[in-house]
Amino acid sequence: MTQGYDIKRAARGFALLLAVYLFVVYAIPWPATIKANGPSLTGLFLATIVGSIVEPIPAAALVLIAITISALTGILPIEQALGGYADRTVWLVMTAFFLSRALINTGLARRIALSFVRMFGKSSLGVCYSLGLSDFVLAAMIPANGARAGGVIRPIARAIAEIYGSSPGPTSRKLGSYLYTAVYQSVCVSTAMFYTGQASNPLAARFAAQYGYNVTWLSWLIAAIVPGALCLLVIPWIVMKLHPPEITHTPEAAAFARSEIQKMGSMNRDERATACVFALVCGLWISSSWTRIDITAVALLGAVLLLVTGVLSWEDVKSEKAAWDVFIWFGGLFRLGTALNEAGVTRALADGVALQFGGLGWPALFAIALAVYYYAHYGFASITAHMVSMFPPFLAVLLAKGAPPGLVVYGFACFTNLAAGLTHFGTTPGPIFYADGYVELKTWWKTGAIIGVVNVVIWSTVGFAWWKLIGYW
């Protein structure tokens, strides 16, 4: 038996998932408009989503179980059940993990972050801006906010806090508590600003494509740049007012960054090669709407170049556990979500909701749906689970009511990421930051609630106005 496996906990978890499946299939009255496999497919899908929250076993293993069950029981033919693993979006995300591994392994990602701290880190507010800006730059390439924030940003934030004698516990308020809280909120904004900001963002684009709306790497950045930049500017300042550090002047932080860069020396061959590939891939992603080169092909090109130049070894690719983990659960969830739409379940749900709110026009319905969608993240420990379970039906409902596709697609896609800042478990970096012990739970949730309102206000006013100005709706 695998070490650390709690068989009693797993048994309770699987019992809950079975109960979810049976309730959905047999207790819900299903309309005749959906296909015969619709109820079973919905039960399997929702049980998988609940499983990704309670995790009797890891989420990727649950998705693999669901795909296997769907094929064995005839819910989906085996070719369709495995079809998600051939989707280009799944390969884009997985390949981007390989690119991010090169950025981290070569030290280029850390050099970028330290360079910003060296330039702007002479105050606690400046350090926060530096680390937030670093995550913003890295989000252009690294689709794992856990790798960016947990592997690159957090160690630098902790080192700077410790320079000033701020450690978890009584001295956390000196500097560390502020840095951890504000930087995490900034990471959630950066995650919302890029197509590659988080692994599930391309999934939103794929769902939108099913309704004929095209989202590209550049169009996502254009949509998010104005409200996102404003959030990155005001959030560290607001957190400072809510949770002020005792130390506000930090010249040693800039000196620390300068010293660390000196220790690293000049950029070596691997760093230069990675920087060139980074620039090439980002450039081709930005120009993909003009060149018509598929962005997945571009990501594969970047990975191949890193392999050919020796920056990445095949052992690096094989040992990139996060990439292969994402490949299993992302491809499986994508296929199950697509199958729901094909079975007519999403449409039936949209029609049912539209009937309940028949007297409302799309603006009122959009406002209600967006608020429900945003604050539903209090119940999710995964951006992907939130997006897969709620994005397609909400999208279908609003489009059926005549809402502008661009407003709905970017609204829900970006809000999914922003909502991760509400709790300490809302996305992967949350537990990583919280586990260091710098921030009390009450402080984390209070800050998350207030910044959550700030995000909603900025994106629903400045953001929506910006999207109107540039013709997205």
N, C-alpha and C positions, 0 to 999 in steps of 0.2 A: 504494500500500500504506500502511496506517495506520502513522504514526510510532511506533516502539517495538515493533512487532509482530515477534516472533521466530518465523519460519516453521519453523525446525528444531525448536524447543521445542514448537510447536503440533503439528507432525507426530508427534513422539514421544508427546505426550499423547493425540492422537486414536488412535494405534495401540494404546495401552494401553486406551482405552475400547472400541475394537473387540474387543480380546482379552477384556475383561470380558464384553461382550455375547455373544460366541460361546461362551465357557465356560459362562455361565449357561444359555443356550438349548440347547446341544447336549451338554454334558458332565454335566449334573445330571439324574438320573432323576426325572421329574416324576410325581406321583400322578395318577390318572385323575379325581380329584375336582375339579380346577381346570378352568376354561374353556380353550378352545383358544388364546386370546390370552394366557394366563397366563405361559408361559415368555418370550415375546417382550417382554411388558410388564415382567416382572421384570428381564430383561436390560437393557432401555432405562432403567429406573428406577435400577438399581445403577450402570450406566455414568454416568448423570447425577450421582449422588452422588459417585462417585470423581472425576468431572470437576470437581465443585465444590471438591474438595480439592487436586487437582494443577493445576487451572485452565490448560489450554492456551489458552483464551480466557475472558473473564469468565463467571461463573456464570449470570447472567441470559441471556446469549447461548446457553449450553449448554442451558438449559431450553427456550428457544425452538426450538432445533434438535430437541430430543427431542419436543416437541409436534408439530412439523412432520413428523418421521419417523413418529410414531404415526398421523398422519392419512394420509400418503402410502402407507404400507404396509398400511393397513387394520387396524392393531392397535386403533385406536379410530376410530369415525366422527368426522368433522370437528366436528360439533356437540358431541360428548362431549369431544373433545380440547381444545376451547376453553372448555369448561364452567366450568373453575376461575376464569376471569376474570369470571364473573357471580356468584361466591359472595360473600355479604355479609361474610364474614370478611376476604377480600382487600381489599374496599373500606373496611372499618373500619381496617385497617392503613395503607392508602394515605392515607386522609383524616386519620388521626392525624398523619401526617408533615406535612401542611399546617398543622395546629394547632401542631405543635412549631416550625415555621418562624416562625410569628407570635411565639411565646414568645422565640425566639432573636433574631429581627430587631428586635423592639421593645426589647430589652434587659431584658425582665422576668425572664427566666431568670437572667441574670447578677445582677440586683438581688436576687433571692431568695437566690442563693448568697452574695453579699457580705453580705447582712443576717445570715445565720447566722454567717459568719466574724466579723463585727463583735461579735456577742453572745457567741460561745464561743471565739474564736480567740486567747486570751491564752497558750496553751501549744501545743506541737506536737501533743499528743494532742487538745486542743480544736479545733485547725485541722482535723485529720483527721475528728473527729466532725462538725464543721460542714459539710465538703465531702460527707461520706457522707450526712448528713441532707438536704443540698441535692439530691443525686441521688435520694434517696428521694422527696422531694416532686415533683420533675420527672418521675419515673417514672410518676406517676399519669396523666400526659397524653402524654409523649413516648415512643413505642415504639422509638426508635432509641437504644440505649445508647451508640453511637458519637457521635451528635449531642450527647447529654447530657454524657457524660464527656469526650469529645474536644473538643467545641466550647465547653463552658461550664466544666466543673470543672477540666480539666487546665490551661488558661491561668491560672486563679487560683492553683492549686497551684504552678505554675512561678514566677509573679510573687512569691509569698510566699517561696519557696525562694531566689530571687535577691536579695530584700531582705536576707537574712542571708548573702549571699556564697556560697551553695551552688549550684554549677553542675555540669553533667556532668563527670565526671573526678575528680580528687583531692579536690575539696571536696564531692562529692555526699553523703558521709556526714554532713555538717553537719546537713542537714534534708531535702533533696530526695529522697534515696533512700528514706527512711522514708515520706514523704508519698505518693510515687508507688506504692510497694508496698502500703501499707495502704489508700489510697483505691481502688485498683483492686479489691482484694478486697471492699471495701464495695460497690462498683458491681455486682459479680457477685451479691451478696446482694439489693440493691435490684431488680435485674433479675428475680430469682426471686419477688419479693413482689407484683407487680402483673400483672394480665391484660394491661396495656399496657406492662409492663416491657421487653419485647423483642418484635420483630416476629413471632416464631414462637409466642409464648405462646397467642394465639388459635387457632393451628393445633392445639395440644394439646386445647383445648376442643372444637374441631370433631371431632377424632378420638374424643374421649370421647362426644360426642353420637351418634355412629354406634352406640354400644353402649347408648344410652338414658340416659346420665348427663349432667346439665345443669351446666355451669360458667358462672357469671356474674362480672362485674367485682367485685361485692361478695363473693361466696362465695370467690373466689380471695384477696382481701385478708384476709378473716377467717381463712382457712386459714393464711396466711403470716405474719400480723402478730406472733404470739407467738415462733415460732422465728426469724423474720427479725429482729425487734427485738433479741432476745438476741444474735444473731450480730453485728449492727451495733454492739452495746455492747462485746462482748468481743474482736472481731477486731482493732481498732486497738490495744488494750492488749497483746494477744498478739504482734502484729507489733513493737510497741515493745520487748518483751522479747527477741524473736528478733533484731531489727535496730535497736538503739537509735540515735536521732539524737544528734549531739553537742550540739545546741541543743534544749533542752526548754522554755525560757521565751520566748514570742514575742509580747510586747505590740505590737510594730510591725505584726504581722499584722492585729490588730484595728484599729489606726490606719490601715493601708493600706486596709482595707475601708471604713472610715468616710470616708476621703478620696475613694475611688473613687465612693462613693454620693453624696457632695457634688458631685463633678464631674458626675454624671449629672443632678443637680437633682431636683426633685419629679417625680412620675410624670406623664408627658404624656398626651394624649388617647388615643394608640394603646395605651400600656401599660394605662391604666385599662380601655379596651374589651377588651383581651386578658384582663385579670384577671377581668372580668365573665363573659366567654365561658368561660374556664377554670373558674370556679366553677360556672357553669350546667351545663357538660358533665359535670364530675365529679359534681355533684349528681344529674343524671339517670342517669348510669351507676350510681351507688350505689343509686338507687331503682328501677332498671329491673325488678327482680324483683317490685316492687309495682305500678308503673305499667304494666308490660307494653310499654313503649316500647322498640323494638329499639335496641341500643347502637350499631349502625351508622348508623341513622337519626339518633341523637343526634350522632354524630361529623359526619355530613353537615350537620346543623343548625349546629354550631359553625363549620364551614368557610364555610357560606353567610353566617352573621352577620359573620364576619371580612371576607368579600368585600363585603358590603353596606355595612359601616361604613368600608371603604377601608383597613383595617389590612393586609389582603392584597390584592394586585392579581392580575389574571389572569396577568400575566407571572411573578409569584412562583410561582403554581401550575404554569405550564408549565415553569419553570426548576428546579423541585424534583426534581433528577435522582435522588436517593435514593428518593423515593416511586415514581417510574415504574420504576426498577430493581427495587424490591421487588415492584411490581405484576406484572412479567413473571415473575420467578423464583418468587415466592410462589404466584401463581395456577397456574402450570404444575406446580410440585411438588405442590401440594395436589391437583390433578386426577389426577396420576399415582399418588399415594399412595392416593387414594380408589378409583381404578380397580383397583389391586392387591387391595383388599378386595373389590370387586365381582366380581373374577375368581376369588375363592376362595383366592388365594395366601396372604394373611395367616392365614386359617383353617387352611390346610394346614400352614403353618409352626408355628402354635400347637399343632396336633395332634401334629406330629412332636416338638416339644420336650417336650410333656406326656408322650408315650410314653417318651422317654429318661429323664425324671425321674418316672416313674409312682409310684415308692415314696415320694416326698416330698409332704408336705402343703403347702398354699399358704404358710404362714409361712416354712418353710425355703426353698421355691422363690423366694419374694419377696425374702428376704435375699440369696440368691445372685444373682438377676437384678438387683437394685438395685446391688450392688457391681460386677458386670460392666458394667452400663449406665453407672455413674458414671465408672469409670476407663477406659472405652472412649473418653472424650473426649480422651485423650492423642493419639488418632489423628484428631481432627477440628479443623478451623479454623473451624467454623461451628456455632453452636447449632442453626440450622435444619436443616442437613444431618444432624446427630446425631438430632434429634427426628424428622424425617421417616423416616429409615431404621430407627430402633430403637424408637420409641415405640409404633407400631401393633402390631407382632408381640408385644412384651413385654406390652402391655395385653391382647391377645387370649389369650396363654398364661395369664396370672394370672387373668383372669376365667373362663376355662374350668376352672381348678382351684378356683373358688369363692372367690377373694379378694374382699374388700370393694371395690367400685368406687371409692369416695372415696379410700381409702388408696392404691390403685394409681395413680389418675389424678393426684392432687396429688403423690404421691411421685415418680413419674417426671418429671412436668412441672417441678417445682421443682428436682429434682436435675440436670436438664439444664443449667439456668442456673448453678447453683452450681459444676458441674464446669468451667465456663469459667475459673475461677480457677487451675486446675492449671498452665496454661502461659502463655507470653507471646503465644500466638496463638489462644487458646481462644474469643475473641469479638472483635468489632471494636475496642473500646477497647484491647485488649491490645497489638497492634502500634503503636497511636498512642502509648501511654504508653511502651512499651519503646524506641521509636525516638528519644526524647529523650535517652537515654543515661545516665539517672540510676542505673539498677539493672543490676548485672551479671547475666548469664544464670543463673549458678549460684545466686545469691541469689534470683532470681525463682522458679526452679523449686523450690528448697528451701522457700521460704515457701509457695508454692502447694501443695506436698505436705502440709505440716503443717496449714495452714489447711483444706485439703481434708478431713483427718481431723476437724478441729474441726467443720466444717460437717456432715459425715456423722453425727457423734455427737449434735450438738444437734438436728438435724432428725429423726433416727431415734429419739430418746428424748423430748425435750420436744415436738417437732413431732407425732410420732405420738400421744403422750398427749393433747396439745391437741385433735387431730382426733377422738380417741375421746370426749373430754369434750363437745365441741360436736356430736357425733352424725354426724360425717362417715364413720364406719365402726363 
